[in-house]
Amino acid sequence: MQAIAKVSKSAIINNYTYFKKIQGKNTIIPVVKADAYGHGAIEVARILIESFKLSTFAVATLEEAEMLSDQFPIIDILIFSKIFKAELPRIRRNFIISIISLDDFNLVQSWNHTYNLRCHINFNTGMNRLGLKYDAFLAVELLIDNQIMIEGIYSHYATSDEVDTRYYLHQQNEFRKIALHFLKNGFDGLIHISNSASGIRETCKYSNALRLGIGLYGYDMNIHNGLRPNLKQVLSLEAPVVAVFQVKKNESVSYGQKWFATEVTTIATLRIGYADGFSRLLSSKAKAMFKGDIFDIVGTITMDHVMVDIKTANIKVGDYFTLYGTSHEDISIYTISEKLKTIPYEITCAISSRVKRMVVE
């Protein structure tokens, strides 16, 4: 028995449908990088392909694209991060690479295969992470080889989930200039700057696509957006009980003697730990749920196990506890992320490959 990350098919469908209704005719590109933010890229992609016949997905790295393409060789896969010269021979016909610097134009023009490279140009409108500055692109535009198939242009917001919209609108205006330049020259490819947070308020009318990341998995980082009631959290994390035993009053549990029993009580040890992505920083802070009842996780979380004070509850070896889920605020991933002073992205991405992904209806 092992820890299980349950992925709700109905929640994925609900969240995609919600954004699609808002976006109308615009193309939605599901982002399944980082193993679909820890939810399982293959599992999530299969749900979307079977339910909506989607044909374009996005990942971060070449390795992620290869893994996804091995399972779904027909879909197009946009790769966000840089491709190096040594990696060019691995580019498949269904891969779309990102041009993120002037050097990348020289790189892709060295391509000598029988088919042209498919590309999206990443423009830096203020994120200052990756991407071309617009003026730099204009200086070399006429030198671009026609063997480069520019199928899209995009940028990335830095503050789309912030209440203050000034920088957001600044970036939007910068991207509008770029989009207009391409449209005036007859460009008919994908134009995208929208992400989940901006997907409900996007006013850049020249965009025709949305990159749907964290919203697909049921999270909204700006509570003022009003998205949360419409989205369903996709993932729940469960772990099996591997031992049940009593401890006496004043006995300690786990490394460092950080927790002592104040009375005779019963401890259940679960097969999950920080090697599975359940953070050690949650020691004596997190909760676990069994059949709707909430119990304290006690003592230091170890690499492979956590301990739960189950009092007098009738819990046996082989029973499963829920550690993340949506049915109770104490184990909501929003709550967990607040305790760790981080964001839901990091919580779900941290779930390791030791945890089995299981799609549930």
C-alpha positions, 0 to 999 in steps of 0.5 A, spaced: 500 500 500 502 506 498 500 514 498 495 516 493 494 522 489 487 522 487 485 526 481 478 528 480 476 527 472 469 531 474 473 537 477 478 537 471 472 538 466 468 543 470 474 547 471 476 547 463 469 548 461 468 554 466 474 557 462 472 555 456 465 559 457 469 565 458 474 565 453 469 563 447 472 562 441 479 563 443 484 557 444 485 554 450 492 551 451 492 546 458 499 547 461 501 540 464 508 542 466 511 539 472 507 533 471 501 537 471 503 541 477 504 534 480 497 532 478 500 527 473 501 530 466 499 523 462 492 522 466 490 530 466 492 530 458 488 524 457 482 526 461 482 533 456 483 529 450 478 524 451 473 529 454 474 535 449 479 532 443 484 538 445 490 537 440 495 543 443 498 542 450 504 546 453 510 544 458 516 547 460 522 542 458 524 538 452 524 532 457 517 533 459 515 534 451 518 527 450 514 524 455 507 527 453 509 525 446 510 518 447 503 517 450 500 522 445 504 522 439 499 526 435 498 532 439 502 539 439 506 540 444 509 547 446 515 548 450 516 554 454 524 553 456 530 554 452 532 549 447 540 548 446 543 546 440 545 539 442 538 538 443 535 540 436 536 532 433 530 530 439 525 535 436 519 532 433 514 534 428 509 535 433 514 540 438 513 547 438 519 550 441 520 557 444 524 563 441 527 566 447 533 570 445 536 573 439 541 567 439 535 562 438 534 565 431 541 563 429 540 556 433 534 554 429 537 557 422 542 551 423 536 546 423 537 542 417 532 537 417 527 535 412 521 539 416 521 546 418 522 548 426 515 550 429 516 556 433 513 561 438 516 567 440 516 569 447 516 577 448 519 580 454 514 585 456 516 586 463 516 579 467 524 579 465 525 572 466 525 570 459 524 573 452 525 578 447 525 585 447 520 588 442 525 593 439 531 587 439 526 583 435 525 589 430 532 590 429 533 583 426 526 581 423 528 582 416 533 577 417 529 571 420 530 565 415 523 562 412 525 555 414 522 558 421 515 557 422 513 562 427 506 559 429 505 564 435 507 569 439 506 570 447 508 574 453 507 573 461 504 577 466 508 578 472 502 581 476 496 578 473 494 575 480 495 582 484 490 587 486 494 592 483 493 592 476 497 598 474 503 593 472 499 588 469 496 594 464 502 596 462 504 589 460 498 588 456 499 595 453 506 593 451 504 586 448 498 590 444 503 593 440 507 587 439 500 583 437 498 589 432 505 589 429 504 582 427 497 582 425 498 588 420 503 584 417 498 578 416 500 574 422 494 568 423 497 564 428 496 564 436 497 570 440 497 569 448 499 573 454 493 570 458 494 565 464 489 563 469 489 569 473 488 574 467 483 569 464 477 572 467 478 579 466 483 579 459 481 586 455 487 585 450 482 583 444 488 581 440 489 575 444 486 569 441 489 564 446 489 562 453 494 558 457 490 555 462 495 553 468 493 553 475 486 554 474 485 548 471 487 544 477 482 548 481 486 554 484 485 562 484 491 566 487 487 572 487 481 571 492 478 578 489 477 575 482 471 571 485 474 565 481 474 560 487 466 558 488 466 556 480 473 552 481 473 545 484 480 543 487 482 537 483 487 533 487 486 529 494 492 526 498 491 520 501 496 515 505 495 508 509 496 506 516 502 502 517 502 501 525 497 503 530 499 503 538 498 506 544 503 511 548 503 513 555 502 520 558 509 524 557 512 519 552 514 523 546 513 521 538 518 521 533 525 525 532 527 530 537 522 529 542 518 535 539 511 532 542 509 529 548 503 526 550 499 529 555 495 523 556 494 516 554 493 516 547 493 512 541 498 513 535 497 511 527 503 511 523 502 513 516 506 511 510 507 518 507 513 523 509 517 529 506 520 524 501 513 524 498 512 531 498 509 532 505 513 537 508 517 537 514 515 544 516 508 541 517 510 537 523 505 538 529 501 543 524 498 539 519 491 535 520 489 529 517 482 526 516 479 519 517 471 518 515 470 526 516 473 526 523 479 531 523 486 529 527 492 532 529 499 530 526 504 530 531 511 530 532 516 531 527 514 529 520 520 524 517 522 522 510 517 516 510 512 517 515 507 521 519 504 520 526 497 522 527 494 522 534 487 518 533 485 518 541 480 513 541 478 512 534 477 505 531 482 506 526 486 499 523 492 498 519 490 499 512 485 504 513 487 511 509 487 518 511 486 524 507 492 529 508 490 534 502 483 535 500 477 539 499 472 536 503 474 540 510 478 547 511 483 544 515 486 540 510 484 544 504 491 546 500 489 553 501 490 552 508 496 548 507 500 553 503 498 558 508 501 554 514 507 554 509 507 561 507 507 559 500 502 558 494 498 552 492 503 551 486 508 549 490 504 544 495 502 540 489 508 540 485 512 537 491 508 531 491 513 526 489 513 520 484 513 515 490 505 517 490 501 514 485 496 518 481 489 515 480 484 518 476 477 518 480 470 520 477 
